[in-house]
Amino acid sequence: MTAVLMDGKSVAARVREDVADQVETLVEQTGVRPGLATILVGDDPASQVYVASKRKSCVAAGMLDLHRHLLATTTQRELEAVVDELAGDPAVSGILVQLPLPDHLDPDAVIARIPASKDVDGLTTASAGLLARGLPGLRPCTSAGVVELLDAYSIPLDGAHAVVVGRSALVGKPLAQLLVARNATVTTCHSRTASLAEHTVRADIVIAAAGVPGLIDARGVRAGATVVDVGIHRTPTGLCGDVDFHSVRAVAGHLTPVPGGVGPMTIAMLLSNTVTAARHTVSR
């Protein structure tokens, strides 16, 4: 068996096209054009690349690019004042603070100031509470992207046994909740899980989001299972994920590549969250 590769690039492209259509419909019907405010503090090279990609995608979808670039010496009070300003600006549909912040800043305190209605990263406690209660809200982009990718490949979730390896607030925890909401039976594993392969090998769907290169290999995958690799790591030989791609490809039914799997879905879902936030603002 050779796994079907789940092409996140093509699925993300379809999502972005749909978002662009939604943007133009919203503008035609209401005169409101969604606006995404990205905040970058300092000049970290990786963060600059990530933010530039998000801004480019935002403009391509027909949204307003309301970027703020602040000095690395920006104080906590100054940064929070910028967030507060954007929170009160009706032109801003969504606010995204690029992490990590410089060491002297408290990211949790900054994120907490973003209204849930503009929290397009889905990171605030309020957004997490809405997800936990099963109420409408903006979901973390990577987690939502994984579910979107599974749907695109018609992977059954209702009644499926899914194992999520990782319990971060950014991916693992919200992803487990999203899968439960779709009637999957979910097991959450993590760094303290004993005999990890004994859990994953029984799963219909394995999602690796632990941040450990090559953590999941063929011994931990049932024949025909779907394997989603959220991890991405730079190594001397190139990029790799949390899954040992070559061994798992020989046994899995579906598998995401790294790169080109989950990664493209994250920005696509950020755009989807932004147009959703704009639409809800208009309807209030």
Wavefront OBJ file of the C-alpha trace (Angstrom):
o trace
v 0.000 0.000 0.000
v 1.134 3.523 -0.783
v -0.768 6.319 0.954
v -2.747 8.928 -0.940
v -0.998 12.229 -0.292
v -3.322 14.937 1.012
v -2.454 18.051 -0.964
v -2.909 20.985 1.378
v -1.852 23.454 -1.313
v -4.758 22.615 -3.612
v -7.319 22.480 -0.803
v -6.058 25.795 0.595
v -6.311 27.344 -2.863
v -9.982 26.349 -3.029
v -10.590 27.819 0.419
v -8.905 31.086 -0.592
v -10.997 31.272 -3.768
v -14.164 30.751 -1.742
v -13.080 33.439 0.731
v -12.432 35.890 -2.110
v -15.951 35.243 -3.432
v -17.381 35.790 0.058
v -15.460 39.060 0.386
v -16.843 40.469 -2.843
v -20.369 39.352 -1.970
v -20.081 41.059 1.409
v -18.837 44.262 -0.203
v -21.644 44.227 -2.769
v -24.346 43.588 -0.182
v -23.130 45.762 2.694
v -20.320 48.002 1.462
v -18.062 46.498 4.147
v -14.675 45.152 3.107
v -13.044 42.865 5.704
v -9.800 44.155 7.190
v -7.041 42.117 8.807
v -4.725 43.874 11.278
v -1.453 41.999 11.752
v 0.894 43.207 14.473
v 4.620 42.517 14.220
v 6.900 43.619 17.051
v 10.588 43.743 16.198
v 12.482 42.302 13.232
v 12.641 38.556 13.774
v 13.368 37.171 10.273
v 11.035 34.171 10.525
v 8.181 36.305 11.867
v 8.713 38.804 9.052
v 8.340 36.022 6.493
v 5.205 34.650 8.148
v 3.547 38.053 8.406
v 4.448 38.966 4.826
v 2.794 35.759 3.616
v -0.352 36.477 5.624
v -0.536 40.049 4.339
v -0.043 38.950 0.741
v -2.813 36.368 1.046
v -5.085 38.940 2.703
v -4.690 41.384 -0.192
v -5.126 38.598 -2.772
v -8.475 37.737 -1.173
v -9.650 41.339 -1.531
v -9.294 42.293 2.124
v -7.805 45.423 3.664
v -4.229 45.018 4.896
v -4.114 46.993 8.155
v -0.638 45.949 9.282
v 1.204 47.508 12.235
v 4.981 47.084 12.582
v 6.287 48.134 15.996
v 9.817 48.551 17.248
v 11.443 45.769 19.251
v 11.687 48.255 22.135
v 7.894 48.721 22.271
v 6.661 48.513 25.862
v 3.869 46.331 27.157
v 1.654 49.366 27.653
v 2.342 50.655 24.138
v 1.572 47.308 22.542
v -1.622 46.882 24.528
v -2.680 50.399 23.494
v -2.293 49.411 19.831
v -4.408 46.298 20.363
v -7.064 48.369 22.136
v -7.089 50.874 19.282
v -7.568 48.138 16.694
v -10.234 46.470 18.833
v -12.286 49.652 18.668
v -11.715 50.333 14.955
v -14.743 49.313 12.846
v -12.512 48.895 9.777
v -10.683 46.059 11.552
v -12.447 42.702 11.250
v -9.646 40.620 12.715
v -6.530 41.125 14.848
v -3.491 38.860 14.752
v -0.467 39.369 17.002
v 2.504 37.558 15.495
v 4.232 35.339 18.040
v 6.762 35.035 19.543
v 7.028 38.526 20.963
v 10.309 39.977 22.306
v 11.194 38.516 25.698
v 10.241 41.602 27.710
v 6.598 41.408 26.566
v 3.822 39.230 28.038
v 2.005 37.576 25.109
v -0.866 36.227 27.218
v -1.746 39.702 28.495
v -1.633 41.080 24.951
v -3.755 38.298 23.435
v -6.301 38.686 26.231
v -7.103 42.209 25.023
v -8.312 40.989 21.625
v -12.133 40.759 21.530
v -13.374 37.250 20.761
v -15.246 38.701 17.777
v -11.895 39.795 16.238
v -9.752 36.905 17.478
v -8.989 35.410 14.051
v -6.213 33.249 15.541
v -8.719 31.743 17.981
v -6.254 32.057 20.861
v -8.098 34.020 23.535
v -9.616 32.417 26.603
v -13.021 33.622 25.408
v -12.586 31.851 22.065
v -11.455 28.685 23.829
v -14.542 28.858 26.039
v -16.859 29.178 23.043
v -15.242 26.136 21.460
v -15.453 24.128 24.680
v -19.151 24.964 25.010
v -19.835 24.135 21.373
v -20.914 27.708 20.646
v -20.192 29.643 17.437
v -16.827 31.380 17.402
v -13.502 31.733 15.629
v -11.419 28.561 15.798
v -7.614 28.214 15.877
v -6.478 28.236 12.264
v -4.281 25.146 12.161
v -6.826 22.982 13.972
v -9.623 24.191 11.715
v -7.363 23.604 8.718
v -6.813 19.969 9.686
v -10.564 19.344 9.826
v -11.055 21.156 6.501
v -8.373 18.965 4.925
v -9.956 15.782 6.282
v -13.309 16.847 4.864
v -11.762 17.650 1.491
v -10.545 14.053 1.238
v -13.860 12.633 2.522
v -12.248 11.076 5.582
v -15.135 9.925 7.810
v -15.149 11.585 11.225
v -18.500 10.432 12.579
v -17.753 7.402 14.753
v -14.052 7.365 13.854
v -11.358 6.802 16.471
v -8.887 9.684 16.284
v -5.668 9.955 18.260
v -4.289 13.485 18.649
v -0.642 13.445 19.689
v -0.049 16.802 21.354
v -1.982 18.902 23.855
v -0.979 22.482 23.062
v -3.543 25.255 23.368
v -2.717 26.226 19.793
v -3.356 22.886 18.068
v -3.830 19.736 20.140
v -6.538 20.787 22.580
v -8.780 22.696 20.132
v -8.347 20.001 17.486
v -9.528 17.324 19.901
v -12.612 19.421 20.660
v -13.336 20.035 16.983
v -13.163 16.304 16.292
v -15.432 15.477 19.228
v -17.921 18.014 17.878
v -17.919 15.985 14.652
v -18.738 12.814 16.613
v -15.274 11.284 16.543
v -14.010 9.363 19.562
v -10.798 11.120 20.528
v -7.772 9.996 22.498
v -5.265 12.704 23.427
v -1.660 11.608 23.823
v 1.353 13.679 24.829
v 4.945 13.615 26.038
v 4.035 11.648 29.176
v 1.982 9.005 27.364
v 3.410 5.544 27.956
v 3.676 3.179 24.967
v 2.503 5.803 22.462
v 2.438 3.391 19.512
v -0.036 1.145 21.330
v -2.530 4.028 21.225
v -1.883 5.299 17.724
v -1.860 1.892 16.053
v -5.526 1.394 16.975
v -6.664 4.691 15.470
v -8.521 5.372 12.255
v -6.981 8.856 12.235
v -3.625 9.842 13.732
v -2.787 13.534 14.054
v 0.798 14.288 15.051
v 1.231 17.697 16.672
v 3.822 17.079 19.369
v 6.762 19.004 17.939
v 9.062 15.954 17.901
v 10.694 15.045 14.569
v 9.848 11.552 13.343
v 7.863 10.665 16.448
v 5.307 8.539 14.571
v 6.634 5.737 12.395
v 5.056 2.761 10.651
v 4.974 0.710 13.868
v 2.413 3.133 15.292
v 0.080 3.242 12.285
v -2.662 0.772 11.399
v -2.819 -0.272 7.751
v -5.098 2.110 5.863
v -5.263 4.742 8.594
v -5.248 8.470 7.879
v -2.174 10.282 9.206
v -1.997 14.071 9.478
v 1.389 15.611 10.245
v 1.161 19.069 11.840
v 4.848 19.250 12.756
v 7.511 21.034 10.758
v 11.227 21.029 11.552
v 14.333 22.293 9.777
v 17.098 19.696 9.630
v 20.439 19.531 7.790
v 18.715 17.409 5.137
v 15.654 19.634 4.761
v 12.201 19.983 6.265
v 10.507 17.130 8.089
v 7.495 16.637 10.331
v 6.490 14.676 13.405
v 5.867 11.652 11.164
v 8.498 9.406 9.611
v 7.116 10.073 6.141
v 8.736 7.260 4.157
v 7.902 4.411 6.535
v 4.363 5.632 7.234
v 3.576 6.194 3.561
v 3.964 2.455 3.018
v 1.142 1.582 5.444
v -1.220 4.559 5.715
v -4.264 5.099 3.536
v -3.927 8.904 3.504
v -0.959 11.003 4.601
v -0.071 14.704 4.598
v 3.353 15.672 3.239
v 5.707 18.158 4.891
v 5.804 20.726 3.480
v 2.598 21.138 1.476
v 0.134 19.435 3.799
v -1.247 21.224 6.849
v 0.915 24.347 6.483
v -0.981 25.995 3.606
v -4.270 25.365 5.398
v -3.341 27.614 8.320
v -3.293 30.862 6.337
v -6.349 29.781 4.340
v -8.329 29.367 7.563
v -7.027 32.699 8.856
v -8.636 34.336 5.822
v -11.812 32.322 6.369
v -11.942 33.464 10.003
v -11.474 37.090 8.946
v -14.369 37.115 6.487
v -16.520 35.269 9.056
v -15.676 37.915 11.657
v -16.578 40.694 9.212
v -19.868 39.068 8.299
v -20.865 38.635 11.948
v -19.987 42.268 12.671
v -22.330 43.412 9.900
v -25.137 41.159 11.100
v -25.038 42.461 14.682
l 1 2 3 4 5 6 7 8 9 10 11 12 13 14 15 16 17 18 19 20 21 22 23 24 25 26 27 28 29 30 31 32 33 34 35 36 37 38 39 40 41 42 43 44 45 46 47 48 49 50 51 52 53 54 55 56 57 58 59 60 61 62 63 64 65 66 67 68 69 70 71 72 73 74 75 76 77 78 79 80 81 82 83 84 85 86 87 88 89 90 91 92 93 94 95 96 97 98 99 100 101 102 103 104 105 106 107 108 109 110 111 112 113 114 115 116 117 118 119 120 121 122 123 124 125 126 127 128 129 130 131 132 133 134 135 136 137 138 139 140 141 142 143 144 145 146 147 148 149 150 151 152 153 154 155 156 157 158 159 160 161 162 163 164 165 166 167 168 169 170 171 172 173 174 175 176 177 178 179 180 181 182 183 184 185 186 187 188 189 190 191 192 193 194 195 196 197 198 199 200 201 202 203 204 205 206 207 208 209 210 211 212 213 214 215 216 217 218 219 220 221 222 223 224 225 226 227 228 229 230 231 232 233 234 235 236 237 238 239 240 241 242 243 244 245 246 247 248 249 250 251 252 253 254 255 256 257 258 259 260 261 262 263 264 265 266 267 268 269 270 271 272 273 274 275 276 277 278 279 280 281 282 283 284
